[in-house]
């Protein structure tokens, strides 16, 4: 089997590339400094990246027991607004109804689980508002103390 001119040239190129690669490898080994050392970076106490390690003698020791992890205290309590309204519609068979706010023209949905057992249409009630899936809902429904 005869080797063509192109195959011989390709083999020579491969051999030459192997030799060049081996020479580069020997040069890297001979330099004494590995590429890993070049890649190392240090972060000082201020968060600045440097190529030199920080002085460990200047380091301030922190006790683990002194570190406090907690939720910050709430400065102000949210004011709860109690609304007054009139039960405009209530279906005991379906277990829901609507309350019309006396202060405005808004109507709010309520479920029987958030209302007294003897709730009926036409009664004045006090209630809180809570965000529901389709808007604001009346919750914590009670009768005012004057009734």
C-alpha positions in Angstrom: 0.0 0.0 0.0 1.4 3.3 -1.0 1.3 6.4 1.2 0.2 9.5 -0.7 1.9 12.8 -0.5 -1.0 14.4 1.5 -0.9 11.6 4.2 2.8 12.1 4.7 2.4 15.8 5.0 -0.4 15.4 7.5 1.7 13.0 9.6 4.6 15.4 9.6 2.2 18.2 10.8 0.9 16.1 13.6 4.4 15.2 14.8 5.4 18.8 14.6 2.3 19.9 16.7 3.1 17.2 19.3 6.7 18.5 19.6 5.5 22.1 19.9 3.0 21.2 22.6 5.6 19.2 24.5 8.1 22.2 24.3 5.4 24.6 25.7 4.7 22.1 28.5 8.3 22.0 29.5 8.6 25.8 29.4 5.6 26.1 31.8 7.1 23.5 34.2 10.5 25.2 34.0 9.1 28.7 35.0 8.4 27.4 38.5 5.1 29.2 38.9 2.0 27.3 38.1 -1.0 28.8 36.4 -3.1 28.0 39.5 -1.0 30.4 41.6 -1.8 33.1 39.0 -5.5 32.5 39.3 -5.7 32.8 43.1 -7.3 36.1 44.3 -7.8 37.3 47.9 -10.6 39.4 49.3 -9.8 41.8 52.1 -12.1 42.9 55.0 -13.6 45.6 52.8 -14.5 43.2 50.0 -11.8 44.4 47.6 -10.2 41.7 45.5 -6.4 41.7 45.6 -3.6 39.4 44.5 -1.8 39.5 47.8 -3.1 37.8 51.0 -4.2 40.0 53.8 -2.2 40.4 57.0 -3.6 37.8 59.5 -2.2 39.7 62.6 -4.4 42.7 61.9 -7.5 40.5 61.8 -10.1 41.2 64.5 -11.4 38.1 66.2 -15.2 37.7 66.4 -16.9 35.4 68.8 -19.7 33.3 67.3 -21.9 33.8 70.4 -21.8 37.6 70.0 -23.5 37.4 66.6 -27.2 38.0 66.9 -29.6 36.9 64.3 -33.2 38.0 64.6 -36.1 39.8 63.0 -36.1 43.5 63.5 -38.7 44.8 65.8 -41.8 46.3 64.3 -41.7 50.1 65.0 -45.4 50.8 64.4 -48.4 48.6 64.7 -50.6 48.7 61.7 -53.8 50.5 62.5 -56.8 48.2 62.0 -59.8 50.0 60.5 -63.1 48.6 61.5 -65.7 49.1 58.9 -69.5 49.4 59.4 -71.9 48.0 56.9 -75.3 46.6 56.2 -75.9 43.0 55.2 -77.5 43.6 51.8 -77.7 39.9 50.6 -77.2 36.6 52.4 -78.0 33.1 51.2 -77.9 30.6 54.0 -78.2 27.6 51.6 -75.1 28.7 49.7 -73.2 30.1 52.7 -72.2 33.5 51.4 -73.5 37.1 51.2 -72.6 40.7 50.5 -72.2 43.6 52.9 -72.6 47.2 51.7 -70.2 49.6 53.4 -72.0 52.5 55.2 -69.1 54.9 54.6 -69.1 54.4 50.8 -70.8 52.6 48.0 -68.6 49.5 48.1 -70.0 46.0 48.5 -67.9 43.2 50.0 -68.3 39.5 49.7 -68.3 37.4 52.9 -68.5 33.7 53.7 -70.5 32.2 56.5 -67.4 31.0 58.2 -66.4 34.7 58.9 -69.8 35.7 60.2 -72.0 35.1 63.2 -74.4 32.2 63.0 -77.5 34.3 63.2 -76.6 36.8 60.5 -79.5 38.1 58.4 -80.2 40.6 55.7 -80.8 44.2 56.9 -78.6 43.9 60.0 -75.8 46.4 60.7 -72.4 44.8 61.2 -68.8 45.7 61.8 -66.1 44.0 59.8 -62.5 44.0 58.7 -61.3 43.7 55.1 -58.9 41.1 53.7 -57.6 40.6 50.2 -59.3 37.6 48.5 -58.9 35.9 45.2 -61.4 38.2 43.4 -61.0 41.4 45.5 -61.6 42.5 49.0 -63.6 40.3 51.4 -65.3 41.1 54.7 -63.9 39.0 57.6 -64.3 39.0 61.4 -67.9 40.1 61.0 -69.6 41.0 64.3 -72.6 43.0 65.5 -71.9 46.5 66.9 -72.3 46.9 70.6 -75.1 49.4 70.3 -77.5 46.9 68.7 
